[in-house]
Amino acid sequence: MPDECPLIAGVLKNRLARGMRLEVDPTLVYGPATWAEVPAPRHRRDATNPFNTYARAGLPPAPICSPGRVALQAARHPAATDALYYVARRAGTGRHAFAVTFEEHRENVRKYLH
């Protein structure tokens, strides 16, 4: 959702500032061999994928899509937030749940993905 882009950018900025890996699921299946797949645990273990932000620290070597204006503006002006995690709610809304702690994030994952 466009209004969440600055908050997501803020989360990613916070993770980078703390030396955390980004761990963003869409990076797991970026590439001609996997683009149609749903991110899965086996993708997280694939250290040969240069876009895998679970296996590799820092930013991917290039954008994982053709980012739109809203995403680019959010990257330049991330929201100030304490959140370090987010998860898609998968309720057809396109919205996300944000969390400051890993425990809160795990609860959001249980609530929205299981």
C-alpha positions as a Markdown table, in Angstrom:
| # | Residue | x | y | z |
|---|---|---|---|---|
| 1 | Met | 0.0 | 0.0 | 0.0 |
| 2 | Pro | 1.4 | 3.4 | -0.9 |
| 3 | Asp | 0.9 | 4.9 | 2.5 |
| 4 | Glu | 3.0 | 2.1 | 4.1 |
| 5 | Cys | 6.0 | 2.5 | 1.8 |
| 6 | Pro | 7.7 | 5.1 | 4.0 |
| 7 | Leu | 7.2 | 2.8 | 7.0 |
| 8 | Ile | 8.6 | -0.2 | 5.2 |
| 9 | Ala | 11.6 | 2.0 | 4.1 |
| 10 | Gly | 12.0 | 3.0 | 7.8 |
| 11 | Val | 12.1 | -0.6 | 8.9 |
| 12 | Leu | 14.7 | -1.5 | 6.3 |
| 13 | Lys | 16.8 | 1.6 | 7.2 |
| 14 | Asn | 16.6 | 0.5 | 10.9 |
| 15 | Arg | 17.8 | -3.0 | 10.1 |
| 16 | Leu | 20.7 | -1.8 | 8.0 |
| 17 | Ala | 21.7 | 0.7 | 10.7 |
| 18 | Arg | 21.8 | -2.1 | 13.2 |
| 19 | Gly | 23.8 | -4.4 | 11.0 |
| 20 | Met | 20.9 | -6.8 | 10.6 |
| 21 | Arg | 20.2 | -8.6 | 7.4 |
| 22 | Leu | 17.1 | -7.3 | 5.5 |
| 23 | Glu | 15.4 | -10.7 | 5.3 |
| 24 | Val | 12.9 | -9.6 | 2.7 |
| 25 | Asp | 10.9 | -12.5 | 1.2 |
| 26 | Pro | 10.5 | -11.1 | -2.4 |
| 27 | Thr | 14.3 | -11.1 | -2.8 |
| 28 | Leu | 14.3 | -14.9 | -2.4 |
| 29 | Val | 12.6 | -15.6 | -5.7 |
| 30 | Tyr | 14.0 | -12.8 | -7.8 |
| 31 | Gly | 15.4 | -14.3 | -10.9 |
| 32 | Pro | 14.4 | -16.1 | -14.1 |
| 33 | Ala | 14.4 | -19.5 | -12.5 |
| 34 | Thr | 12.3 | -18.7 | -9.5 |
| 35 | Trp | 10.1 | -15.6 | -10.3 |
| 36 | Ala | 6.8 | -17.5 | -10.3 |
| 37 | Glu | 7.5 | -19.4 | -7.0 |
| 38 | Val | 6.2 | -18.6 | -3.6 |
| 39 | Pro | 9.1 | -17.8 | -1.2 |
| 40 | Ala | 9.9 | -20.9 | 0.9 |
| 41 | Pro | 12.4 | -21.9 | 3.6 |
| 42 | Arg | 14.5 | -23.7 | 0.9 |
| 43 | His | 15.0 | -20.3 | -0.8 |
| 44 | Arg | 16.3 | -18.8 | 2.4 |
| 45 | Arg | 19.1 | -21.4 | 2.4 |
| 46 | Asp | 20.2 | -20.6 | -1.2 |
| 47 | Ala | 23.4 | -18.6 | -0.7 |
| 48 | Thr | 24.1 | -18.7 | -4.4 |
| 49 | Asn | 21.3 | -16.2 | -5.1 |
| 50 | Pro | 23.0 | -12.8 | -4.9 |
| 51 | Phe | 19.5 | -11.2 | -4.2 |
| 52 | Asn | 18.9 | -13.5 | -1.1 |
| 53 | Thr | 18.7 | -11.0 | 1.8 |
| 54 | Tyr | 18.5 | -13.9 | 4.3 |
| 55 | Ala | 21.8 | -15.3 | 3.2 |
| 56 | Arg | 23.6 | -12.0 | 2.3 |
| 57 | Ala | 24.1 | -8.9 | 4.3 |
| 58 | Gly | 23.3 | -5.4 | 3.0 |
| 59 | Leu | 21.3 | -4.3 | 0.0 |
| 60 | Pro | 20.8 | -6.6 | -3.0 |
| 61 | Pro | 23.1 | -5.9 | -6.0 |
| 62 | Ala | 20.2 | -4.2 | -7.9 |
| 63 | Pro | 16.5 | -3.4 | -7.4 |
| 64 | Ile | 14.3 | -6.5 | -7.4 |
| 65 | Cys | 11.8 | -4.9 | -9.7 |
| 66 | Ser | 11.2 | -1.6 | -11.4 |
| 67 | Pro | 10.3 | 0.5 | -8.4 |
| 68 | Gly | 7.7 | 3.2 | -8.8 |
| 69 | Arg | 7.7 | 6.8 | -7.7 |
| 70 | Val | 6.1 | 6.1 | -4.3 |
| 71 | Ala | 8.8 | 3.5 | -3.5 |
| 72 | Leu | 11.6 | 5.7 | -4.6 |
| 73 | Gln | 10.3 | 8.6 | -2.6 |
| 74 | Ala | 9.9 | 6.4 | 0.5 |
| 75 | Ala | 13.5 | 5.2 | 0.1 |
| 76 | Arg | 14.7 | 8.8 | 0.1 |
| 77 | His | 12.4 | 9.8 | 3.0 |
| 78 | Pro | 11.8 | 6.8 | 5.2 |
| 79 | Ala | 9.4 | 7.2 | 8.1 |
| 80 | Ala | 10.9 | 7.6 | 11.6 |
| 81 | Thr | 9.9 | 4.3 | 13.4 |
| 82 | Asp | 11.2 | 1.9 | 16.0 |
| 83 | Ala | 9.9 | -1.0 | 14.0 |
| 84 | Leu | 12.4 | -3.7 | 12.9 |
| 85 | Tyr | 10.0 | -6.2 | 11.4 |
| 86 | Tyr | 7.0 | -6.3 | 9.1 |
| 87 | Val | 4.8 | -9.1 | 7.6 |
| 88 | Ala | 2.1 | -9.1 | 5.0 |
| 89 | Arg | -1.3 | -9.6 | 6.4 |
| 90 | Arg | -2.3 | -11.8 | 3.4 |
| 91 | Ala | -6.0 | -10.9 | 4.0 |
| 92 | Gly | -6.4 | -9.5 | 0.5 |
| 93 | Thr | -5.8 | -6.0 | 1.8 |
| 94 | Gly | -2.2 | -5.5 | 0.8 |
| 95 | Arg | -1.5 | -4.2 | 4.3 |
| 96 | His | 1.3 | -5.1 | 6.7 |
| 97 | Ala | 1.7 | -5.6 | 10.4 |
| 98 | Phe | 4.7 | -3.9 | 12.0 |
| 99 | Ala | 6.7 | -4.9 | 15.1 |
| 100 | Val | 9.5 | -3.5 | 17.2 |
| 101 | Thr | 10.5 | -6.7 | 18.8 |
| 102 | Phe | 11.1 | -10.2 | 17.4 |
| 103 | Glu | 8.5 | -11.6 | 19.8 |
| 104 | Glu | 5.9 | -9.2 | 18.5 |
| 105 | His | 6.9 | -10.1 | 14.9 |
| 106 | Arg | 6.5 | -13.8 | 15.7 |
| 107 | Glu | 3.0 | -13.2 | 17.0 |
| 108 | Asn | 2.2 | -11.2 | 13.8 |
| 109 | Val | 3.4 | -14.1 | 11.7 |
| 110 | Arg | 1.3 | -16.6 | 13.7 |
| 111 | Lys | -1.7 | -14.3 | 13.4 |
| 112 | Tyr | -1.5 | -13.4 | 9.8 |
| 113 | Leu | 0.3 | -16.3 | 8.0 |
| 114 | His | -0.9 | -19.4 | 9.9 |
